[in-house]
């Protein structure tokens, strides 16, 4: 067996064993004790986190962060992986932000020079842009781990009524329009609620007994929440030609736009009553290119916004 192949298999072996002695490995790989010690030293230089203890019960231990064996990639696969990581740069917070940046640098450094040159050229020609938000979500790691382990958290949540304490059991995390959201079971409300992650100022594990949640994944929750609208209202808007074009660029409207032959159009959709202000504010940005037709509450809200604006200029 070549030395390179032996080192790769040795890396896989120590990751699987987690605890071992050099003599055990020497026998398993049919090499001398001195050779296996040199191999282990090379693995440490490559970044494998080994820890050794002396004594009768001593040996080697692999620390919590395992090192994975090399993965053979085609040039196109390496470029795709590079830009997949780079696309995360516009998301203000990530549950693995430090690791993503480090992996991107590590991947780039180990690429052949001609592939690096290709990537350097492509970086000026393609950007996976997302809205950049100033709000930082500092508790993403603990929220994600709680969702994976299905454990419960005590959180400090900055709601419209001020900082409130809640006990939640997260379903998962998803990023949308520059923000992170955490659907979770709220023990106070006794139901699933959606929390903005940047408004969670503090999160700690709690001893509250976890519940069996009706959703096995965050994607299942997203799919069902879109089809099951709580306290629905019919929201109708007339659109000019320019209004149609702009509405087709809005994530929350694009699938609901109906077009006429003259390229004007309309939107008619069911929205939760709690989201009425959000959709009025969305249409406000369209100016003269959109007119709310229903419900009356939305029209009244728009009129109040217009009156408030007029007062500033009178």
C-alpha positions as CSV (number, residue, x, y, z in Angstrom):
1,X,0.0,0.0,0.0
2,X,1.4,3.4,-0.9
3,X,2.0,6.0,1.8
4,X,-0.7,8.4,0.4
5,X,-3.3,5.6,0.3
6,X,-2.3,4.5,3.8
7,X,-2.7,8.1,5.2
8,X,-6.2,8.4,3.7
9,X,-7.3,5.0,5.1
10,X,-5.7,5.9,8.4
11,X,-7.7,9.2,8.6
12,X,-10.9,7.3,7.9
13,X,-9.9,4.6,10.6
14,X,-9.1,7.1,13.4
15,X,-12.3,9.0,12.7
16,X,-14.3,5.8,13.1
17,X,-12.4,4.5,16.2
18,X,-12.2,7.8,18.1
19,X,-9.9,6.1,20.6
20,X,-7.0,3.8,19.8
21,X,-3.3,3.1,20.4
22,X,-0.4,3.4,18.0
23,X,0.4,-0.3,18.4
24,X,-3.2,-1.3,17.5
25,X,-2.9,0.7,14.3
26,X,0.5,-0.6,13.5
27,X,-0.8,-4.2,13.6
28,X,-3.9,-3.3,11.6
29,X,-1.9,-1.6,8.8
30,X,0.9,-4.1,9.0
31,X,3.6,-1.5,9.5
32,X,6.2,-0.8,12.2
33,X,5.4,1.1,15.4
34,X,7.7,3.9,14.3
35,X,6.0,4.2,10.9
36,X,2.6,4.5,12.4
37,X,3.9,7.2,14.8
38,X,5.3,9.2,11.8
39,X,1.9,8.7,10.0
40,X,0.0,10.0,13.0
41,X,2.3,13.0,13.2
42,X,1.6,13.8,9.6
43,X,-2.1,13.6,10.2
44,X,-1.8,16.1,13.0
45,X,0.1,18.4,10.6
46,X,-2.7,18.1,8.1
47,X,-5.2,19.2,10.8
48,X,-6.6,16.0,12.2
49,X,-7.3,16.9,15.9
50,X,-5.5,14.1,17.8
51,X,-4.9,14.1,21.5
52,X,-2.6,11.6,23.3
53,X,-2.4,10.4,26.9
54,X,0.3,8.4,28.5
55,X,-0.1,5.5,31.0
56,X,-1.7,2.1,31.2
57,X,-5.0,3.4,29.9
58,X,-3.5,5.9,27.6
59,X,-3.7,6.2,23.8
60,X,-4.9,8.5,21.2
61,X,-8.2,10.3,21.0
62,X,-9.9,12.2,18.2
63,X,-11.3,15.5,19.5
64,X,-14.8,16.6,18.8
65,X,-14.2,18.0,15.3
66,X,-13.6,15.1,12.9
67,X,-11.5,15.5,9.8
68,X,-13.1,14.0,6.7
69,X,-11.0,12.2,4.1
70,X,-10.2,13.9,0.8
71,X,-13.0,14.1,-1.8
72,X,-12.1,13.9,-5.5
73,X,-13.9,16.7,-7.5
74,X,-14.0,17.5,-11.2
75,X,-13.1,21.0,-12.1
76,X,-16.7,22.0,-12.7
77,X,-17.8,20.5,-9.4
78,X,-15.1,22.4,-7.5
79,X,-16.3,25.7,-9.2
80,X,-19.9,24.9,-8.4
81,X,-19.0,24.2,-4.8
82,X,-17.0,27.4,-4.5
83,X,-19.8,29.6,-5.8
84,X,-22.3,27.8,-3.6
85,X,-20.3,28.9,-0.5
86,X,-19.7,32.4,-1.9
87,X,-23.5,32.9,-2.4
88,X,-23.8,33.0,1.4
89,X,-21.8,36.2,1.7
90,X,-24.8,38.5,1.5
91,X,-26.7,36.8,4.3
92,X,-26.1,38.9,7.3
93,X,-25.9,36.0,9.8
94,X,-25.3,32.2,9.4
95,X,-25.4,29.4,12.0
96,X,-22.0,28.3,10.6
97,X,-20.6,31.7,9.5
98,X,-17.0,31.1,10.6
99,X,-16.8,27.7,9.1
100,X,-18.3,28.8,5.7
101,X,-15.7,31.5,5.3
102,X,-12.9,29.2,6.3
103,X,-14.0,26.4,4.0
104,X,-14.2,28.9,1.1
105,X,-10.6,29.9,1.6
106,X,-9.4,26.4,2.1
107,X,-11.1,25.2,-1.1
108,X,-9.7,28.1,-3.1
109,X,-6.2,27.6,-1.8
110,X,-6.0,23.9,-2.8
111,X,-7.3,24.4,-6.3
112,X,-4.9,24.3,-9.3
113,X,-3.8,27.7,-10.6
114,X,-5.7,27.4,-13.8
115,X,-9.0,26.8,-11.9
116,X,-8.2,29.7,-9.6
117,X,-7.8,32.0,-12.6
118,X,-11.1,30.7,-14.0
119,X,-12.9,31.5,-10.7
120,X,-11.2,34.9,-10.4
121,X,-12.7,35.8,-13.8
122,X,-16.1,34.4,-13.0
123,X,-16.3,36.3,-9.7
124,X,-16.6,39.5,-11.7
125,X,-19.4,38.1,-13.9
126,X,-21.8,36.3,-11.5
127,X,-23.2,37.3,-8.1
128,X,-25.8,35.4,-6.1
129,X,-27.2,38.6,-4.5
130,X,-29.6,38.7,-1.6
131,X,-30.9,41.8,0.3
132,X,-28.3,42.8,2.9
133,X,-29.9,43.4,6.3
134,X,-28.4,45.3,9.2
135,X,-30.2,43.1,11.8
136,X,-27.9,40.4,13.1
137,X,-29.2,37.1,14.4
138,X,-26.8,36.0,17.1
139,X,-28.6,32.9,18.4
140,X,-28.8,30.9,15.1
141,X,-26.4,28.2,16.3
142,X,-28.5,27.3,19.4
143,X,-31.8,27.6,17.5
144,X,-30.5,25.2,14.8
145,X,-29.1,22.7,17.3
146,X,-32.4,22.8,19.3
147,X,-34.3,22.1,16.1
148,X,-32.1,19.2,15.2
149,X,-32.2,17.7,18.8
150,X,-35.8,18.7,19.3
151,X,-35.0,20.3,22.6
152,X,-36.7,23.3,24.2
153,X,-35.3,26.8,24.7
154,X,-36.1,29.8,26.9
155,X,-35.8,32.9,24.7
156,X,-35.9,36.7,25.2
157,X,-38.0,38.0,22.3
158,X,-38.2,41.6,21.2
159,X,-41.9,41.9,20.2
160,X,-44.0,44.9,19.4
161,X,-44.9,45.0,23.1
162,X,-41.3,44.9,24.3
163,X,-39.0,42.2,25.5
164,X,-40.9,39.1,26.5
165,X,-39.8,35.7,27.7
166,X,-41.0,32.6,25.9
167,X,-40.3,28.9,26.1
168,X,-40.2,27.4,22.6
169,X,-39.4,24.2,20.7
170,X,-38.0,25.1,17.3
171,X,-39.1,23.2,14.1
172,X,-36.2,24.7,12.1
173,X,-34.8,27.8,10.5
174,X,-35.3,29.3,7.1
175,X,-33.9,32.5,5.4
176,X,-36.3,34.7,3.4
177,X,-35.7,38.1,1.9
178,X,-32.7,38.8,4.0
179,X,-34.1,37.6,7.3
180,X,-33.9,34.4,9.3
181,X,-37.2,32.9,10.6
182,X,-37.8,30.2,13.2
183,X,-41.2,28.4,13.3
184,X,-41.5,26.9,16.8
185,X,-44.0,25.5,19.3
186,X,-44.7,28.3,21.8
187,X,-45.5,26.8,25.2
188,X,-47.3,30.0,26.3
189,X,-49.6,30.1,23.3
190,X,-49.9,26.3,23.1
191,X,-49.5,26.5,19.3
192,X,-47.0,27.0,16.5
193,X,-45.7,30.6,16.2
194,X,-43.2,32.2,13.8
195,X,-40.3,34.1,15.3
196,X,-37.9,36.5,13.6
197,X,-34.5,35.2,14.6
198,X,-32.9,38.7,14.8
199,X,-35.5,39.6,17.4
200,X,-34.4,36.7,19.7
201,X,-32.0,38.5,21.9
202,X,-31.1,35.5,24.1
203,X,-31.7,31.8,24.0
204,X,-30.9,29.1,26.5
205,X,-31.6,25.4,26.9
206,X,-34.4,24.7,29.3
207,X,-35.6,21.6,31.2
208,X,-39.1,21.8,29.7
209,X,-40.4,18.4,28.4
210,X,-40.4,18.4,24.6
211,X,-43.6,17.8,22.6
212,X,-44.3,15.7,19.6
213,X,-44.7,18.3,16.9
214,X,-46.9,17.8,13.8
215,X,-44.1,18.8,11.4
216,X,-41.1,16.5,10.7
217,X,-39.2,19.3,8.8
218,X,-39.1,23.0,8.3
219,X,-40.0,22.5,4.6
220,X,-43.2,20.6,5.6
221,X,-44.1,23.5,7.9
222,X,-43.6,26.0,5.1
223,X,-45.7,24.0,2.6
224,X,-48.6,23.5,5.1
225,X,-48.4,27.1,6.4
226,X,-48.8,28.4,2.8
227,X,-51.9,26.2,2.2
228,X,-53.5,26.8,5.6
229,X,-54.0,30.5,6.3
230,X,-55.2,31.5,9.7
231,X,-57.9,34.1,9.9
232,X,-57.8,34.7,6.1
233,X,-58.8,37.9,4.3
234,X,-59.2,38.5,0.5
235,X,-56.7,41.1,-0.6
236,X,-57.4,42.6,-4.1
237,X,-55.3,45.1,-6.0
238,X,-55.6,46.6,-9.5
239,X,-52.3,47.0,-11.3
240,X,-51.2,49.2,-14.2
241,X,-48.8,47.7,-16.8
242,X,-45.9,49.0,-14.7
243,X,-47.6,47.7,-11.6
244,X,-47.7,44.2,-13.1
245,X,-44.0,44.4,-13.9
246,X,-43.1,45.4,-10.4
247,X,-45.5,42.9,-8.8
248,X,-43.8,40.1,-10.8
249,X,-40.5,41.1,-9.0
250,X,-42.0,40.8,-5.5
251,X,-41.6,37.4,-3.9
252,X,-44.9,37.8,-2.0
253,X,-46.9,38.8,-5.1
254,X,-45.4,37.2,-8.2
255,X,-47.3,33.9,-8.1
256,X,-50.6,35.8,-7.6
257,X,-50.4,38.2,-10.5
258,X,-53.1,37.9,-13.2
259,X,-52.5,39.7,-16.6
260,X,-54.9,41.0,-19.2
261,X,-54.3,41.3,-22.9
262,X,-53.4,45.0,-22.6
263,X,-50.8,43.9,-20.0
264,X,-52.5,45.5,-17.0
265,X,-53.5,43.1,-14.3
266,X,-54.6,42.4,-10.8
267,X,-53.9,40.4,-7.7
268,X,-56.5,38.6,-5.6
269,X,-55.1,36.4,-2.8
270,X,-55.9,35.2,0.7
271,X,-53.7,36.7,3.3
272,X,-53.7,36.3,7.2
273,X,-55.4,39.2,8.9
274,X,-52.3,39.7,11.0
275,X,-50.3,40.4,7.8
276,X,-52.6,43.1,6.5
277,X,-50.3,46.0,7.4
278,X,-47.4,44.3,5.7
279,X,-49.2,44.0,2.4
280,X,-50.6,47.5,2.5
281,X,-47.0,48.8,3.0
282,X,-45.9,46.6,0.1
283,X,-48.5,48.2,-2.2
284,X,-47.7,51.7,-0.8
285,X,-44.3,51.4,-2.6
286,X,-46.1,51.0,-6.0
287,X,-47.4,54.5,-5.8
288,X,-49.8,55.3,-8.7
289,X,-49.2,51.9,-10.3
290,X,-51.5,50.0,-7.9
291,X,-54.8,50.5,-6.2
292,X,-56.2,48.4,-3.4
293,X,-59.8,47.3,-4.1
294,X,-60.4,45.2,-1.0
295,X,-60.7,44.7,2.0
296,X,-62.0,47.9,3.4
297,X,-59.5,47.7,6.3
298,X,-56.7,47.8,3.8
299,X,-58.2,50.8,2.0
300,X,-58.7,52.6,5.4
301,X,-55.0,51.9,6.3
302,X,-53.8,53.3,3.0
303,X,-55.9,56.4,3.5
304,X,-54.4,57.0,7.0
305,X,-50.9,56.6,5.5
306,X,-51.7,59.2,2.8
307,X,-53.2,61.6,5.4
308,X,-50.1,61.3,7.5
309,X,-47.9,62.0,4.6
310,X,-50.0,65.1,3.5
311,X,-49.7,66.5,7.0
312,X,-45.9,66.5,6.7
313,X,-46.1,68.6,3.5
314,X,-48.9,71.0,4.5
